[in-house]
Amino acid sequence: MQSYLDEYVFRFNRRKSADCGLLFYRLLECVMQVQPVTYNSLIGKSDDV
Protein backbone atom coordinates (compact mmCIF):
# COMPACT_ATOMS: atom_id res chain seq x y z
CA MET A 1 0.00 0.00 0.00
CA GLN A 2 2.82 2.42 0.85
CA SER A 3 4.42 1.94 -2.58
CA TYR A 4 1.11 2.67 -4.29
CA LEU A 5 0.64 5.87 -2.29
CA ASP A 6 4.23 6.98 -2.93
CA GLU A 7 3.71 6.53 -6.67
CA TYR A 8 0.44 8.46 -6.54
CA VAL A 9 2.02 11.35 -4.64
CA PHE A 10 4.95 11.46 -7.07
CA ARG A 11 2.68 11.59 -10.08
CA PHE A 12 0.35 14.14 -8.46
CA ASN A 13 3.23 16.45 -7.60
CA ARG A 14 4.63 16.26 -11.15
CA ARG A 15 1.28 16.60 -12.94
CA LYS A 16 1.99 20.15 -14.21
CA SER A 17 5.69 19.72 -14.89
CA ALA A 18 6.56 20.79 -18.41
CA ASP A 19 9.72 18.69 -18.69
CA CYS A 20 8.81 15.31 -17.23
CA GLY A 21 11.36 13.57 -19.42
CA LEU A 22 14.25 15.55 -17.97
CA LEU A 23 13.91 14.04 -14.50
CA PHE A 24 16.54 11.38 -15.21
CA TYR A 25 18.99 13.94 -16.56
CA ARG A 26 18.54 16.19 -13.53
CA LEU A 27 19.12 13.22 -11.24
CA LEU A 28 22.25 12.28 -13.20
CA GLU A 29 23.58 15.85 -12.92
CA CYS A 30 23.08 15.80 -9.15
CA VAL A 31 24.80 12.45 -8.82
CA MET A 32 27.83 13.67 -10.75
CA GLN A 33 28.30 16.67 -8.44
CA VAL A 34 28.78 14.74 -5.18
CA GLN A 35 31.79 12.78 -3.96
CA PRO A 36 31.50 8.97 -4.08
CA VAL A 37 30.86 7.14 -0.83
CA THR A 38 33.26 4.30 -0.15
CA TYR A 39 32.35 1.05 1.53
CA ASN A 40 34.70 1.80 4.43
CA SER A 41 33.03 5.14 5.12
CA LEU A 42 29.64 3.43 5.15
CA ILE A 43 30.67 0.88 7.74
CA GLY A 44 32.73 3.37 9.78
CA LYS A 45 36.23 2.03 9.14
CA SER A 46 39.12 4.35 8.39
CA ASP A 47 40.83 4.15 5.01
CA ASP A 48 44.18 3.35 6.66
CA VAL A 49 44.97 -0.34 6.29
Backbone as a printed PyTorch tensor [residue, N CA C, xyz], in Angstrom:
tensor([[[  0.8200,  -1.1850,   0.0000],
         [  0.0000,   0.0000,   0.0000],
         [  0.8720,   1.2600,   0.0000]],

        [[  1.9630,   1.2430,   0.7790],
         [  2.8160,   2.4240,   0.8450],
         [  3.4370,   2.7410,  -0.5110]],

        [[  3.8390,   1.7250,  -1.2440],
         [  4.4210,   1.9400,  -2.5770],
         [  3.4050,   2.5660,  -3.5200]],

        [[  2.1740,   2.1160,  -3.4500],
         [  1.1150,   2.6740,  -4.2860],
         [  0.9060,   4.1490,  -3.9630]],

        [[  0.8440,   4.4770,  -2.6930],
         [  0.6360,   5.8680,  -2.2940],
         [  1.8320,   6.7440,  -2.6740]],

        [[  3.0380,   6.2260,  -2.5380],
         [  4.2270,   6.9750,  -2.9340],
         [  4.1940,   7.2950,  -4.4240]],

        [[  3.8120,   6.3240,  -5.2180],
         [  3.7120,   6.5310,  -6.6670],
         [  2.6420,   7.5690,  -6.9950]],

        [[  1.5130,   7.5040,  -6.3180],
         [  0.4370,   8.4580,  -6.5430],
         [  0.8920,   9.8730,  -6.1960]],

        [[  1.5520,  10.0330,  -5.0740],
         [  2.0190,  11.3530,  -4.6410],
         [  3.0390,  11.8970,  -5.6330]],

        [[  3.9500,  11.0400,  -6.0880],
         [  4.9520,  11.4610,  -7.0670],
         [  4.2870,  11.9680,  -8.3400]],

        [[  3.3550,  11.1940,  -8.8470],
         [  2.6790,  11.5940, -10.0850],
         [  1.8260,  12.8470,  -9.8860]],

        [[  1.1720,  12.9580,  -8.7470],
         [  0.3480,  14.1350,  -8.4650],
         [  1.2180,  15.3890,  -8.3960]],

        [[  2.3510,  15.2900,  -7.7520],
         [  3.2300,  16.4460,  -7.6030],
         [  3.8610,  16.8690,  -8.9180]],

        [[  4.0010,  15.9370,  -9.8610],
         [  4.6250,  16.2600, -11.1470],
         [  3.6050,  16.4520, -12.2660]],

        [[  2.3310,  16.5570, -11.9280],
         [  1.2810,  16.5970, -12.9450],
         [  1.3710,  17.8180, -13.8540]],

        [[  1.9150,  18.9270, -13.3970],
         [  1.9930,  20.1490, -14.2060],
         [  3.4010,  20.4460, -14.6800]],

        [[  4.3140,  19.5130, -14.4780],
         [  5.6910,  19.7160, -14.8930],
         [  5.7800,  19.6940, -16.4160]],

        [[  6.4480,  20.6860, -16.9520],
         [  6.5580,  20.7860, -18.4120],
         [  7.5990,  19.8250, -18.9680]],

        [[  8.6270,  19.5310, -18.1940],
         [  9.7160,  18.6950, -18.6880],
         [  9.8170,  17.3990, -17.9010]],

        [[  8.8130,  16.5770, -17.9760],
         [  8.8090,  15.3150, -17.2260],
         [  9.9340,  14.3920, -17.6590]],

        [[ 10.3210,  14.4490, -18.9100],
         [ 11.3580,  13.5690, -19.4190],
         [ 12.7510,  13.9280, -18.9470]],

        [[ 12.9310,  15.1230, -18.4020],
         [ 14.2500,  15.5520, -17.9700],
         [ 14.5840,  15.1400, -16.5400]],

        [[ 13.6850,  14.4440, -15.8800],
         [ 13.9090,  14.0440, -14.5020],
         [ 15.1680,  13.1910, -14.3690]],

        [[ 15.3640,  12.2340, -15.2570],
         [ 16.5440,  11.3750, -15.2100],
         [ 17.8160,  12.1890, -15.3960]],

        [[ 17.8000,  13.1250, -16.3140],
         [ 18.9930,  13.9360, -16.5650],
         [ 19.3130,  14.8410, -15.3800]],

        [[ 18.3030,  15.3780, -14.7340],
         [ 18.5370,  16.1890, -13.5310],
         [ 19.1130,  15.3360, -12.4170]],

        [[ 18.5990,  14.1390, -12.2480],
         [ 19.1240,  13.2230, -11.2450],
         [ 20.5720,  12.8760, -11.5490]],

        [[ 20.8860,  12.6060, -12.7960],
         [ 22.2470,  12.2820, -13.2030],
         [ 23.1930,  13.4470, -12.9400]],

        [[ 22.7620,  14.6740, -13.2040],
         [ 23.5770,  15.8520, -12.9230],
         [ 23.8730,  15.9600, -11.4330]],

        [[ 22.8900,  15.7190, -10.5970],
         [ 23.0790,  15.8010,  -9.1490],
         [ 24.0480,  14.7360,  -8.6640]],

        [[ 23.9360,  13.5410,  -9.2240],
         [ 24.8040,  12.4450,  -8.8200],
         [ 26.2580,  12.7520,  -9.1850]],

        [[ 26.4750,  13.3830, -10.3030],
         [ 27.8340,  13.6670, -10.7550],
         [ 28.5010,  14.7780,  -9.9520]],

        [[ 27.7420,  15.5460,  -9.1800],
         [ 28.2990,  16.6740,  -8.4430],
         [ 28.7220,  16.3130,  -7.0190]],

        [[ 28.4360,  15.1260,  -6.5430],
         [ 28.7850,  14.7390,  -5.1800],
         [ 29.9530,  13.7570,  -5.1930]],

        [[ 30.6740,  13.7110,  -4.0920],
         [ 31.7850,  12.7760,  -3.9640],
         [ 31.2520,  11.3570,  -3.7500]],

        [[ 31.9440,  10.3590,  -4.2860],
         [ 31.4980,   8.9720,  -4.0780],
         [ 31.6590,   8.5610,  -2.6210]],

        [[ 30.8040,   7.6700,  -2.1840],
         [ 30.8580,   7.1430,  -0.8250],
         [ 31.5020,   5.7680,  -0.8960]],

        [[ 32.5660,   5.5880,  -0.1370],
         [ 33.2650,   4.3020,  -0.1480],
         [ 32.6020,   3.3400,   0.8290]],

        [[ 32.8890,   2.0740,   0.6400],
         [ 32.3500,   1.0540,   1.5320],
         [ 32.8510,   1.2740,   2.9540]],

        [[ 34.1320,   1.5900,   3.0900],
         [ 34.7000,   1.8030,   4.4280],
         [ 34.0350,   2.9650,   5.1550]],

        [[ 33.6960,   4.0200,   4.4450],
         [ 33.0260,   5.1390,   5.1180],
         [ 31.5990,   4.7660,   5.5250]],

        [[ 30.9810,   3.8730,   4.7890],
         [ 29.6350,   3.4280,   5.1500],
         [ 29.6300,   2.5930,   6.4300]],

        [[ 30.6420,   1.7450,   6.5740],
         [ 30.6740,   0.8770,   7.7430],
         [ 31.4490,   1.4760,   8.9070]],

        [[ 32.0680,   2.6630,   8.6940],
         [ 32.7320,   3.3720,   9.7810],
         [ 34.1880,   3.0210,   9.9920]],

        [[ 34.8100,   2.3500,   9.0290],
         [ 36.2310,   2.0300,   9.1410],
         [ 37.0350,   3.1410,   8.4910]],

        [[ 38.2430,   3.3530,   9.0060],
         [ 39.1240,   4.3550,   8.3900],
         [ 39.7350,   3.7600,   7.1370]],

        [[ 40.2310,   4.6160,   6.2570],
         [ 40.8320,   4.1550,   5.0070],
         [ 42.2480,   3.6420,   5.2020]],

        [[ 42.8270,   3.8500,   6.3880],
         [ 44.1750,   3.3550,   6.6640],
         [ 44.1270,   1.8370,   6.8710]],

        [[ 44.9620,   1.1290,   6.1680],
         [ 44.9740,  -0.3430,   6.2940],
         [ 46.1930,  -0.8020,   7.0340]]])
